[in-house]
């Protein structure tokens, strides 16, 4: 399968590129796309891929659909969607990209069950509060992206074609990091391992760290990122081992000093809300093998080594 040149700047995700390239080719003769759902972790590159995908779409008339981007969380209810989004979508025959689609309100998800029903007929309609709304999916198209699929209703998920992203390798993340330095600063190969060690595992983080490196290098007139310069960057920009945030380091410190704790106990010690610990901090600590969850939250051997290195214990 030949990969569309639109993805030439995209690192990794070969299976995603192949699938999307196939849909690009089919669109040229059918004017139709499946209802796509890009699934990946936060910062996994779904918006970047969606934009590149849309750039390559050319229909039978040789025209390219404009892109309409919204975030599912900004849509309060179905009425708001049909008042604010639907008119622009239909009027401009647009490619609608709904980021964080799992945040769509339940009443809109219910209506989408009819609008997005898999059918060879591209035309269908729905009613809301006595008004009829028409859809022609040879003129308009839709793509969602989600990081928490379980929040989508099961019937709606069945109507979407999942495009699942693979995990990025350290080498791929480093390539993204280097590409985003934009040749403004050179990297000493000896610093590569140290740089890779603080990646959080997603492209967005690699891009952010490249931006930090560019800012630091410009401010300090550094032409080359050596091991020492990278250590200075990490110290100045609060880049901790494993790429942990200050809050995640607080959790590691609490577990190292107090031992296993319940979620309530960890919340009391750190001052973080239970929901914040579960939603924002735990996944990275478990992923980096610094913490395990077995009823209680417990620091691992790797976590203890980090705590000793940071003088927490």
BALUM-163065 format. One record per residue: residue number from 1; residue in three letters; chain; x, y, z of N, C-alpha, C in turn. Coordinates in steps of 0.05 Angstrom, whole numbers, always signed. Layout:
NUM/ALA/A/X/Y/Z/X/Y/Z/X/Y/Z .
...
***
This chain:
1/UNK/A/+17/-24/+0/+0/+0/+0/+18/+25/+0 .
2/UNK/A/+14/+42/-20/+30/+67/-22/+19/+88/-2 .
3/UNK/A/+36/+99/+13/+28/+120/+33/+27/+147/+20 .
4/UNK/A/+5/+161/+24/+2/+188/+13/+24/+207/+22 .
5/UNK/A/+33/+223/+3/+55/+242/+9/+47/+263/+31 .
6/UNK/A/+21/+265/+36/+13/+284/+57/+24/+277/+84 .
7/UNK/A/+31/+251/+88/+41/+242/+113/+71/+241/+115 .
8/UNK/A/+85/+253/+96/+114/+252/+95/+127/+264/+120 .
9/UNK/A/+113/+283/+133/+124/+296/+156/+116/+281/+182 .
10/UNK/A/+100/+261/+180/+90/+246/+203/+109/+223/+210 .
11/UNK/A/+119/+223/+235/+137/+202/+244/+122/+178/+254 .
12/UNK/A/+130/+154/+245/+118/+130/+255/+89/+126/+246 .
13/UNK/A/+74/+109/+260/+46/+104/+254/+41/+94/+225 .
14/UNK/A/+56/+74/+217/+54/+64/+190/+26/+53/+184 .
15/UNK/A/+15/+38/+203/-12/+27/+198/-33/+48/+195 .
16/UNK/A/-30/+69/+211/-49/+92/+209/-47/+106/+182 .
17/UNK/A/-22/+110/+173/-17/+123/+147/-29/+107/+125 .
18/UNK/A/-26/+80/+126/-36/+63/+105/-66/+64/+103 .
19/UNK/A/-79/+62/+126/-109/+63/+127/-119/+89/+116 .
20/UNK/A/-108/+111/+126/-117/+137/+118/-111/+143/+88 .
21/UNK/A/-89/+132/+78/-82/+135/+50/-103/+121/+32 .
22/UNK/A/-112/+98/+41/-132/+83/+27/-158/+99/+25 .
23/UNK/A/-166/+111/+47/-190/+128/+47/-188/+152/+29 .
24/UNK/A/-164/+163/+28/-159/+186/+11/-163/+178/-18 .
25/UNK/A/-152/+155/-26/-155/+145/-53/-184/+140/-60 .
26/UNK/A/-199/+128/-42/-227/+121/-47/-244/+146/-49 .
27/UNK/A/-237/+167/-33/-252/+192/-33/-252/+205/-61 .
28/UNK/A/-230/+202/-75/-228/+214/-102/-249/+204/-121 .
29/UNK/A/-259/+180/-117/-279/+169/-136/-306/+166/-124 .
30/UNK/A/-309/+167/-97/-335/+163/-84/-346/+187/-70 .
31/UNK/A/-329/+207/-64/-337/+230/-48/-346/+222/-20 .
32/UNK/A/-340/+198/-11/-349/+189/+15/-326/+179/+32 .
33/UNK/A/-329/+184/+58/-310/+173/+78/-326/+158/+99 .
34/UNK/A/-313/+138/+111/-326/+126/+135/-326/+146/+158 .
35/UNK/A/-341/+141/+178/-341/+159/+201/-318/+150/+219 .
36/UNK/A/-296/+165/+217/-271/+157/+230/-269/+165/+259 .
37/UNK/A/-254/+149/+274/-249/+156/+302/-220/+150/+308 .
38/UNK/A/-203/+170/+310/-175/+167/+316/-172/+163/+346 .
39/UNK/A/-160/+141/+354/-158/+135/+383/-129/+133/+391 .
40/UNK/A/-122/+148/+411/-94/+148/+421/-93/+161/+448 .
41/UNK/A/-70/+161/+461/-66/+175/+487/-66/+205/+482 .
42/UNK/A/-67/+220/+504/-65/+249/+502/-38/+256/+490 .
43/UNK/A/-39/+275/+471/-14/+284/+459/-3/+264/+438 .
44/UNK/A/-20/+245/+430/-11/+224/+412/-9/+232/+383 .
45/UNK/A/-18/+256/+375/-15/+266/+348/-40/+263/+331 .
46/UNK/A/-63/+259/+344/-88/+254/+329/-96/+279/+313 .
47/UNK/A/-94/+303/+325/-101/+327/+310/-82/+332/+287 .
48/UNK/A/-57/+328/+291/-37/+331/+270/-43/+313/+246 .
49/UNK/A/-50/+288/+252/-56/+269/+231/-82/+276/+217 .
50/UNK/A/-102/+285/+232/-128/+293/+221/-124/+316/+201 .
51/UNK/A/-107/+335/+208/-103/+358/+190/-88/+349/+165 .
52/UNK/A/-69/+332/+168/-54/+322/+144/-73/+306/+126 .
53/UNK/A/-90/+290/+138/-110/+274/+124/-128/+292/+108 .
54/UNK/A/-139/+313/+120/-157/+331/+107/-143/+346/+84 .
55/UNK/A/-118/+353/+88/-103/+367/+67/-101/+351/+41 .
56/UNK/A/-102/+324/+44/-98/+306/+21/-125/+299/+7 .
57/UNK/A/-147/+306/+19/-173/+299/+8/-180/+316/-16 .
58/UNK/A/-185/+303/-38/-194/+316/-63/-217/+300/-74 .
59/UNK/A/-240/+313/-78/-264/+298/-87/-265/+295/-118 .
60/UNK/A/-287/+283/-128/-289/+278/-156/-288/+304/-173 .
61/UNK/A/-296/+326/-161/-295/+352/-176/-268/+365/-174 .
62/UNK/A/-249/+353/-160/-223/+365/-158/-220/+386/-137 .
63/UNK/A/-240/+388/-119/-240/+408/-98/-233/+394/-71 .
64/UNK/A/-223/+410/-53/-215/+401/-27/-234/+412/-5 .
65/UNK/A/-245/+395/+12/-264/+405/+32/-249/+422/+53 .
66/UNK/A/-262/+444/+62/-250/+459/+84/-252/+443/+110 .
67/UNK/A/-235/+449/+129/-236/+435/+155/-249/+452/+176 .
68/UNK/A/-268/+440/+190/-281/+453/+213/-274/+437/+238 .
69/UNK/A/-259/+450/+256/-249/+437/+280/-264/+447/+305 .
70/UNK/A/-274/+428/+321/-286/+435/+347/-276/+415/+368 .
71/UNK/A/-279/+422/+393/-273/+404/+415/-300/+395/+427 .
72/UNK/A/-302/+369/+431/-327/+358/+441/-337/+371/+467 .
73/UNK/A/-318/+380/+483/-325/+392/+509/-339/+419/+507 .
74/UNK/A/-335/+432/+484/-347/+459/+480/-376/+458/+472 .
75/UNK/A/-386/+434/+465/-414/+431/+457/-431/+424/+481 .
76/UNK/A/-448/+443/+490/-463/+439/+515/-485/+418/+511 .
77/UNK/A/-498/+419/+488/-521/+400/+484/-526/+399/+454 .
78/UNK/A/-545/+382/+446/-551/+378/+418/-561/+404/+405 .
79/UNK/A/-577/+420/+420/-587/+445/+409/-564/+464/+402 .
80/UNK/A/-544/+465/+419/-521/+483/+413/-506/+473/+388 .
81/UNK/A/-504/+447/+384/-490/+436/+361/-505/+444/+335 .
82/UNK/A/-531/+441/+335/-546/+447/+311/-550/+477/+306 .
83/UNK/A/-546/+493/+327/-547/+522/+323/-520/+533/+314 .
84/UNK/A/-499/+522/+324/-472/+534/+320/-454/+520/+300 .
85/UNK/A/-455/+493/+300/-437/+478/+284/-449/+468/+258 .
86/UNK/A/-473/+456/+260/-486/+444/+237/-488/+464/+213 .
87/UNK/A/-496/+489/+217/-499/+507/+194/-472/+511/+179 .
88/UNK/A/-450/+514/+194/-424/+518/+181/-415/+492/+167 .
89/UNK/A/-420/+470/+179/-413/+444/+168/-426/+439/+141 .
90/UNK/A/-452/+444/+140/-467/+439/+116/-463/+460/+95 .
91/UNK/A/-463/+485/+103/-460/+508/+84/-434/+506/+69 .
92/UNK/A/-412/+498/+83/-386/+497/+70/-378/+470/+61 .
93/UNK/A/-396/+450/+62/-389/+422/+54/-362/+414/+67 .
94/UNK/A/-361/+417/+93/-336/+415/+107/-329/+387/+117 .
95/UNK/A/-304/+383/+123/-294/+360/+138/-294/+368/+167 .
96/UNK/A/-313/+356/+183/-316/+363/+211/-298/+345/+228 .
97/UNK/A/-280/+358/+243/-263/+343/+261/-271/+350/+290 .
98/UNK/A/-280/+330/+304/-288/+333/+332/-267/+321/+350 .
99/UNK/A/-250/+338/+361/-229/+328/+380/-242/+322/+407 .
100/UNK/A/-231/+303/+421/-242/+294/+447/-272/+289/+444 .
101/UNK/A/-278/+273/+424/-306/+267/+418/-321/+253/+440 .
102/UNK/A/-306/+240/+459/-319/+226/+481/-333/+246/+500 .
103/UNK/A/-327/+272/+497/-339/+292/+514/-365/+303/+503 .
104/UNK/A/-374/+293/+479/-399/+302/+468/-422/+296/+487 .
105/UNK/A/-441/+314/+489/-464/+310/+507/-480/+285/+499 .
106/UNK/A/-493/+273/+518/-507/+248/+513/-530/+251/+493 .
107/UNK/A/-544/+274/+494/-566/+277/+475/-557/+280/+447 .
108/UNK/A/-533/+291/+442/-522/+293/+415/-512/+265/+406 .
109/UNK/A/-500/+250/+425/-492/+223/+418/-516/+206/+409 .
110/UNK/A/-539/+210/+422/-563/+195/+414/-572/+203/+386 .
111/UNK/A/-571/+228/+380/-579/+238/+353/-560/+227/+332 .
112/UNK/A/-534/+226/+338/-514/+216/+319/-519/+187/+312 .
113/UNK/A/-533/+172/+329/-539/+144/+323/-554/+142/+297 .
114/UNK/A/-572/+161/+292/-587/+162/+267/-571/+175/+245 .
115/UNK/A/-558/+198/+251/-544/+212/+230/-520/+197/+220 .
116/UNK/A/-507/+181/+237/-483/+167/+229/-487/+137/+224 .
117/UNK/A/-512/+129/+220/-518/+102/+215/-504/+92/+190 .
118/UNK/A/-492/+69/+191/-478/+58/+167/-498/+49/+147 .
119/UNK/A/-498/+63/+124/-519/+58/+103/-507/+65/+76 .
120/UNK/A/-514/+50/+56/-503/+56/+29/-515/+82/+18 .
121/UNK/A/-538/+91/+29/-549/+116/+21/-535/+139/+37 .
122/UNK/A/-522/+157/+23/-507/+178/+37/-525/+200/+50 .
123/UNK/A/-551/+199/+43/-569/+220/+53/-587/+209/+75 .
124/UNK/A/-589/+225/+96/-607/+218/+118/-614/+244/+133 .
125/UNK/A/-633/+242/+151/-642/+266/+165/-649/+259/+194 .
126/UNK/A/-649/+279/+211/-657/+275/+239/-675/+298/+247 .
127/UNK/A/-691/+295/+268/-708/+316/+278/-700/+323/+306 .
128/UNK/A/-702/+349/+312/-697/+359/+339/-716/+382/+344 .
129/UNK/A/-732/+379/+365/-751/+399/+373/-768/+408/+349 .
130/UNK/A/-777/+388/+334/-796/+394/+312/-783/+404/+286 .
131/UNK/A/-756/+407/+286/-742/+416/+262/-726/+393/+250 .
132/UNK/A/-725/+393/+223/-711/+372/+209/-684/+382/+200 .
133/UNK/A/-664/+364/+202/-637/+371/+194/-627/+349/+176 .
134/UNK/A/-618/+357/+152/-610/+338/+131/-579/+335/+130 .
135/UNK/A/-571/+311/+124/-542/+305/+121/-538/+291/+94 .
136/UNK/A/-518/+300/+79/-510/+287/+54/-481/+281/+56 .
137/UNK/A/-474/+256/+62/-446/+249/+66/-430/+244/+41 .
138/UNK/A/-441/+254/+18/-424/+257/-6/-415/+286/-8 .
139/UNK/A/-425/+303/+10/-417/+331/+10/-402/+338/+36 .
140/UNK/A/-410/+326/+58/-397/+331/+84/-385/+305/+94 .
141/UNK/A/-367/+308/+113/-354/+284/+125/-348/+290/+154 .
142/UNK/A/-343/+269/+169/-338/+272/+198/-316/+254/+208 .
143/UNK/A/-299/+265/+225/-278/+249/+238/-276/+257/+267 .
144/UNK/A/-276/+238/+285/-273/+243/+313/-245/+235/+322 .
145/UNK/A/-238/+244/+346/-213/+234/+359/-220/+231/+389 .
146/UNK/A/-211/+209/+401/-217/+204/+429/-193/+194/+443 .
147/UNK/A/-191/+201/+469/-171/+190/+487/-184/+173/+509 .
148/UNK/A/-211/+172/+509/-226/+158/+530/-251/+146/+517 .
149/UNK/A/-247/+125/+501/-269/+115/+485/-293/+105/+501 .
150/UNK/A/-288/+96/+526/-309/+84/+542/-331/+104/+548 .
151/UNK/A/-325/+130/+545/-346/+151/+549/-364/+154/+526 .
152/UNK/A/-357/+143/+503/-375/+143/+480/-395/+120/+484 .
153/UNK/A/-420/+125/+477/-440/+103/+479/-432/+80/+461 .
154/UNK/A/-437/+56/+469/-430/+33/+454/-442/+33/+426 .
155/UNK/A/-468/+40/+423/-480/+41/+396/-466/+61/+378 .
156/UNK/A/-458/+83/+389/-444/+103/+373/-416/+93/+364 .
157/UNK/A/-403/+80/+382/-376/+69/+376/-379/+49/+353 .
158/UNK/A/-401/+34/+352/-405/+14/+331/-407/+27/+304 .
159/UNK/A/-415/+53/+303/-418/+67/+278/-393/+80/+268 .
160/UNK/A/-372/+80/+284/-347/+93/+278/-326/+73/+270 .
161/UNK/A/-309/+81/+252/-286/+64/+243/-262/+72/+259 .
162/UNK/A/-254/+56/+278/-231/+63/+295/-204/+61/+279 .
163/UNK/A/-188/+82/+283/-161/+82/+273/-143/+85/+298 .
164/UNK/A/-132/+62/+306/-118/+62/+332/-88/+67/+327 .
165/UNK/A/-77/+86/+342/-49/+93/+340/-32/+74/+356 .
166/UNK/A/-8/+69/+346/+11/+52/+360/+27/+68/+380 .
167/UNK/A/+40/+54/+398/+58/+68/+417/+83/+78/+402 .
168/UNK/A/+92/+102/+407/+116/+112/+394/+141/+101/+408 .
169/UNK/A/+161/+94/+392/+186/+84/+403/+203/+108/+412 .
170/UNK/A/+222/+103/+430/+240/+125/+438/+254/+138/+414 .
171/UNK/A/+262/+121/+394/+276/+133/+371/+257/+151/+355 .
172/UNK/A/+232/+144/+352/+213/+160/+338/+209/+187/+352 .
173/UNK/A/+207/+185/+379/+203/+210/+394/+227/+228/+392 .
174/UNK/A/+251/+215/+392/+275/+231/+389/+276/+245/+361 .
175/UNK/A/+267/+231/+341/+266/+242/+314/+247/+266/+313 .
176/UNK/A/+224/+264/+327/+205/+286/+329/+218/+309/+343 .
177/UNK/A/+233/+303/+365/+247/+324/+380/+267/+339/+362 .
178/UNK/A/+283/+323/+347/+303/+336/+330/+290/+352/+307 .
179/UNK/A/+269/+341/+295/+256/+355/+274/+245/+382/+283 .
180/UNK/A/+236/+384/+308/+224/+408/+318/+245/+428/+328 .
181/UNK/A/+270/+420/+329/+291/+439/+335/+296/+457/+311 .
182/UNK/A/+287/+449/+288/+287/+465/+263/+315/+475/+257 .
183/UNK/A/+335/+458/+262/+364/+464/+255/+374/+489/+269 .
184/UNK/A/+360/+498/+290/+369/+523/+304/+390/+517/+325 .
185/UNK/A/+393/+491/+331/+414/+483/+351/+421/+454/+345 .
186/UNK/A/+447/+448/+348/+457/+422/+343/+456/+405/+369 .
187/UNK/A/+455/+379/+366/+454/+361/+389/+478/+343/+389 .
188/UNK/A/+493/+342/+411/+515/+324/+414/+503/+296/+417 .
189/UNK/A/+512/+277/+400/+502/+249/+403/+505/+238/+431 .
190/UNK/A/+524/+247/+446/+528/+237/+474/+504/+245/+492 .
191/UNK/A/+489/+266/+484/+466/+275/+500/+440/+261/+493 .
192/UNK/A/+441/+245/+472/+416/+233/+462/+402/+215/+483 .
193/UNK/A/+417/+198/+497/+406/+180/+517/+393/+196/+539 .
194/UNK/A/+405/+218/+548/+394/+234/+569/+368/+248/+561 .
195/UNK/A/+368/+256/+536/+343/+269/+525/+320/+249/+524 .
196/UNK/A/+326/+226/+513/+305/+205/+510/+294/+197/+537 .
197/UNK/A/+311/+197/+558/+303/+188/+584/+281/+204/+597 .
198/UNK/A/+277/+229/+587/+256/+246/+599/+231/+250/+582 .
199/UNK/A/+230/+234/+560/+206/+235/+544/+183/+221/+558 .
200/UNK/A/+159/+232/+556/+136/+220/+570/+121/+200/+552 .
201/UNK/A/+130/+196/+527/+119/+175/+511/+100/+185/+489 .
202/UNK/A/+97/+211/+486/+79/+221/+465/+92/+243/+449 .
203/UNK/A/+84/+247/+424/+96/+268/+407/+94/+296/+417 .
204/UNK/A/+71/+302/+429/+67/+330/+439/+89/+337/+459 .
205/UNK/A/+95/+318/+477/+116/+323/+497/+143/+327/+484 .
206/UNK/A/+149/+311/+463/+175/+314/+449/+177/+342/+436 .
207/UNK/A/+154/+351/+425/+154/+378/+413/+158/+400/+434 .
208/UNK/A/+145/+396/+457/+148/+416/+479/+177/+417/+488 .
209/UNK/A/+189/+394/+491/+217/+394/+501/+236/+406/+480 .
210/UNK/A/+229/+403/+454/+245/+416/+433/+242/+446/+435 .
211/UNK/A/+218/+455/+441/+213/+484/+444/+229/+495/+468 .
212/UNK/A/+229/+480/+490/+244/+488/+514/+274/+490/+507 .
213/UNK/A/+284/+471/+492/+312/+471/+484/+319/+495/+467 .
214/UNK/A/+301/+502/+448/+306/+525/+431/+306/+551/+447 .
215/UNK/A/+287/+553/+465/+285/+578/+482/+310/+580/+499 .
216/UNK/A/+318/+559/+512/+342/+559/+529/+367/+566/+512 .
217/UNK/A/+370/+553/+489/+393/+557/+472/+395/+586/+463 .
218/UNK/A/+372/+597/+456/+371/+625/+447/+379/+644/+469 .
219/UNK/A/+368/+639/+493/+373/+656/+516/+402/+655/+525 .
220/UNK/A/+415/+631/+523/+442/+627/+532/+462/+627/+509 .
221/UNK/A/+453/+633/+485/+470/+633/+461/+485/+606/+458 .
222/UNK/A/+471/+585/+464/+483/+558/+461/+479/+548/+433 .
223/UNK/A/+500/+539/+420/+498/+529/+393/+496/+499/+392 .
224/UNK/A/+502/+486/+414/+503/+456/+414/+493/+446/+441 .
225/UNK/A/+475/+427/+440/+464/+415/+465/+482/+391/+473 .
226/UNK/A/+500/+396/+492/+516/+375/+503/+502/+363/+527 .
227/UNK/A/+514/+343/+539/+503/+331/+563/+500/+352/+585 .
228/UNK/A/+520/+369/+588/+519/+390/+608/+497/+410/+602 .
229/UNK/A/+496/+419/+577/+475/+438/+569/+447/+426/+574 .
230/UNK/A/+444/+400/+567/+418/+388/+571/+411/+387/+601 .
231/UNK/A/+431/+381/+617/+426/+380/+646/+417/+408/+656 .
232/UNK/A/+430/+429/+644/+422/+457/+652/+394/+463/+642 .
233/UNK/A/+387/+453/+618/+360/+457/+608/+339/+444/+627 .
234/UNK/A/+345/+419/+635/+326/+405/+652/+323/+419/+679 .
235/UNK/A/+346/+429/+690/+345/+443/+716/+329/+469/+713 .
236/UNK/A/+334/+484/+692/+320/+510/+688/+291/+507/+682 .
237/UNK/A/+284/+487/+665/+256/+484/+656/+240/+464/+672 .
238/UNK/A/+251/+456/+695/+238/+437/+714/+230/+411/+699 .
239/UNK/A/+249/+400/+684/+245/+374/+671/+258/+353/+689 .
240/UNK/A/+241/+337/+702/+250/+318/+721/+256/+291/+708 .
241/UNK/A/+270/+273/+722/+274/+246/+712/+248/+233/+702 .
242/UNK/A/+250/+218/+681/+227/+204/+669/+207/+224/+657 .
243/UNK/A/+214/+250/+657/+196/+270/+647/+173/+276/+666 .
244/UNK/A/+176/+269/+692/+154/+273/+711/+149/+302/+716 .
245/UNK/A/+124/+308/+722/+116/+336/+730/+122/+339/+760 .
246/UNK/A/+120/+364/+769/+124/+370/+797/+104/+354/+814 .
247/UNK/A/+79/+353/+805/+58/+339/+819/+63/+309/+821 .
248/UNK/A/+72/+297/+799/+79/+269/+799/+102/+263/+818 .
249/UNK/A/+121/+281/+819/+144/+278/+837/+134/+279/+866 .
250/UNK/A/+114/+296/+871/+102/+298/+898/+90/+271/+907 .
251/UNK/A/+77/+257/+888/+65/+231/+894/+87/+211/+900 .
252/UNK/A/+109/+211/+884/+131/+193/+889/+143/+198/+916 .
253/UNK/A/+147/+223/+923/+158/+230/+949/+141/+220/+972 .
254/UNK/A/+115/+224/+969/+96/+215/+991/+97/+185/+995 .
255/UNK/A/+97/+170/+973/+98/+141/+975/+125/+131/+986 .
256/UNK/A/+146/+145/+978/+173/+137/+987/+176/+141/+1017 .
257/UNK/A/+164/+162/+1027/+167/+170/+1055/+147/+156/+1073 .
258/UNK/A/+124/+149/+1063/+103/+138/+1080/+94/+110/+1074 .
259/UNK/A/+104/+98/+1052/+97/+71/+1046/+70/+70/+1031 .
260/UNK/A/+59/+45/+1029/+34/+41/+1015/+12/+58/+1027 .
261/UNK/A/-5/+69/+1010/-28/+85/+1019/-52/+80/+1002 .
262/UNK/A/-75/+84/+1014/-100/+84/+999/-102/+110/+983 .
263/UNK/A/-120/+111/+964/-124/+135/+948/-131/+158/+966 .
264/UNK/A/-148/+153/+986/-156/+174/+1004/-132/+184/+1020 .
265/UNK/A/-115/+165/+1029/-92/+173/+1044/-72/+190/+1027 .
266/UNK/A/-68/+181/+1002/-50/+196/+984/-61/+223/+979 .
267/UNK/A/-87/+225/+977/-100/+252/+972/-96/+270/+996 .
268/UNK/A/-98/+259/+1020/-95/+275/+1044/-66/+285/+1047 .
269/UNK/A/-47/+267/+1041/-19/+274/+1045/-9/+294/+1024 .
270/UNK/A/-17/+291/+999/-8/+308/+978/-24/+334/+975 .
271/UNK/A/-50/+333/+984/-67/+356/+980/-81/+356/+953 .
272/UNK/A/-76/+334/+937/-89/+332/+910/-116/+319/+913 .
273/UNK/A/-134/+327/+896/-160/+314/+896/-157/+285/+886 .
274/UNK/A/-174/+267/+896/-174/+239/+887/-175/+237/+857 .
275/UNK/A/-194/+252/+846/-199/+250/+817/-174/+259/+801 .
276/UNK/A/-160/+280/+811/-136/+290/+798/-114/+269/+799 .
277/UNK/A/-111/+255/+821/-91/+234/+823/-96/+212/+803 .
278/UNK/A/-121/+203/+802/-128/+181/+784/-127/+190/+755 .
279/UNK/A/-136/+214/+749/-138/+223/+721/-111/+233/+710 .
280/UNK/A/-96/+247/+727/-73/+262/+716/-45/+251/+724 .
281/UNK/A/-43/+236/+746/-17/+229/+756/-10/+199/+756 .
282/UNK/A/-30/+183/+763/-24/+155/+767/-15/+140/+741 .
283/UNK/A/-28/+147/+719/-22/+131/+695/+7/+134/+687 .
284/UNK/A/+19/+157/+689/+47/+161/+681/+66/+146/+701 .
285/UNK/A/+59/+147/+727/+76/+134/+747/+75/+104/+743 .
286/UNK/A/+52/+93/+737/+50/+64/+732/+64/+57/+706 .
287/UNK/A/+61/+74/+686/+73/+68/+660/+104/+68/+662 .
288/UNK/A/+114/+85/+678/+143/+87/+682/+154/+67/+703 .
289/UNK/A/+136/+50/+713/+143/+30/+733/+154/+42/+758 .
290/UNK/A/+142/+64/+766/+150/+77/+791/+130/+72/+814 .
291/UNK/A/+106/+64/+806/+85/+59/+825/+68/+36/+816 .
292/UNK/A/+57/+20/+834/+38/-1/+826/+13/+3/+843 .
293/UNK/A/-9/-7/+832/-35/-4/+845/-46/-32/+849 .
294/UNK/A/-49/-40/+874/-60/-66/+881/-77/-62/+906 .
295/UNK/A/-100/-48/+902/-116/-40/+925/-105/-14/+935 .
296/UNK/A/-80/-14/+944/-66/+10/+953/-46/+19/+932 .
297/UNK/A/-36/+44/+936/-15/+55/+919/+12/+49/+932 .
298/UNK/A/+30/+35/+917/+56/+27/+929/+78/+35/+910 .
299/UNK/A/+100/+45/+921/+123/+52/+905/+138/+26/+897 .
300/UNK/A/+149/+26/+874/+164/+3/+864/+194/+6/+870 .
301/UNK/A/+210/-14/+864/+239/-12/+867/+250/+11/+850 .
302/UNK/A/+240/+13/+826/+249/+35/+808/+241/+62/+821 .
303/UNK/A/+218/+63/+833/+209/+88/+846/+227/+94/+870 .
304/UNK/A/+235/+74/+885/+253/+78/+908/+280/+89/+898 .
305/UNK/A/+290/+78/+876/+315/+88/+865/+313/+117/+858 .
306/UNK/A/+290/+125/+846/+286/+153/+840/+285/+170/+865 .
307/UNK/A/+271/+160/+885/+268/+175/+910/+295/+179/+924 .
308/UNK/A/+312/+159/+923/+339/+162/+934/+355/+183/+918 .
309/UNK/A/+353/+181/+892/+368/+200/+874/+359/+229/+879 .
310/UNK/A/+333/+232/+886/+323/+259/+890/+324/+267/+920 .
311/UNK/A/+337/+250/+936/+340/+256/+965/+313/+258/+980 .
312/UNK/A/+294/+243/+971/+268/+242/+984/+269/+225/+1009 .
313/UNK/A/+287/+205/+1009/+290/+187/+1032/+320/+182/+1037 .
***
